[in-house]
Amino acid sequence: MVGFIADLLEPIPISRVVGVTQTFDRPRIDDFNGTLKQLISTSGALESVFPEMKIAITVGSRGVSNQPLLVTEIVKALREKGARPFLVPAMGSHGGATSDGQKKTIEEMGFSEDKIGAPIRSSMETVRIGTSENGLPVYIDKTPTRLTVFSLSIVLNRIRPSADLMKAA
C-alpha cells in the first residue's frame, strides 16, 4: 500500500515537514484550596452578600479546571454570609437539551447537591436580559428570575467555540 501511495505522490512536490513541540507554562498552585479561600475572602465580592440572598451560580461543561472545588468553596463562603446559593446549569443543548438531562450532566461532573452543598435548579427556559456591547442578545436561565427575592448571579464560565461550530467553519 505504501508503494502505491508513493507512486501517486511522486509527481507532486511536497514540502519538507518538521515536527515541532510547543510547551506552555503550566503554573501550579501548591495549596489550591487555601489559595482559593484566600482569594474569595479578600476579593471584596462578599461585601455585597447579605443573609437570605438567593444567589445563582452557573455551572457549565467547558472544562474549567477544578470547577467542583471552586463552586464548593464559593457556596461555603456564601452560606457563611447567610446567603442561599443554588446551581444553574449553563450548557446549551447538553444533556439532551432537557432540564433533567442537564441536571444529570452536571451531577456526573461532580456537582451533586450533597457534595456541593447547594440545590440544582434547572430549566431550559430562558429570558432575554439585555444586549451586549456588540449588539448580541444576552439570555439567562429563567429559573432565577422566577424567584421573588432573587438577588445575584455568579457566572463561572470558559468561552470556547462549540465543536459543532468548529466543524461548520
Secondary structure as GFF3:
##gff-version 3
##sequence-region A 1 169
A	DSSP	alpha_helix	2	9	.	.	.	ID=ss1
A	DSSP	alpha_helix	32	42	.	.	.	ID=ss2
A	DSSP	three_ten_helix	45	48	.	.	.	ID=ss3
A	DSSP	beta_strand	54	59	.	.	.	ID=ss4
A	DSSP	alpha_helix	67	80	.	.	.	ID=ss5
A	DSSP	beta_strand	84	89	.	.	.	ID=ss6
A	DSSP	three_ten_helix	94	97	.	.	.	ID=ss7
A	DSSP	alpha_helix	99	108	.	.	.	ID=ss8
A	DSSP	alpha_helix	113	116	.	.	.	ID=ss9
A	DSSP	beta_strand	126	131	.	.	.	ID=ss10
A	DSSP	beta_strand	137	141	.	.	.	ID=ss11
A	DSSP	alpha_helix	142	146	.	.	.	ID=ss12
A	DSSP	beta_strand	150	154	.	.	.	ID=ss13
A	DSSP	alpha_helix	163	168	.	.	.	ID=ss14
###
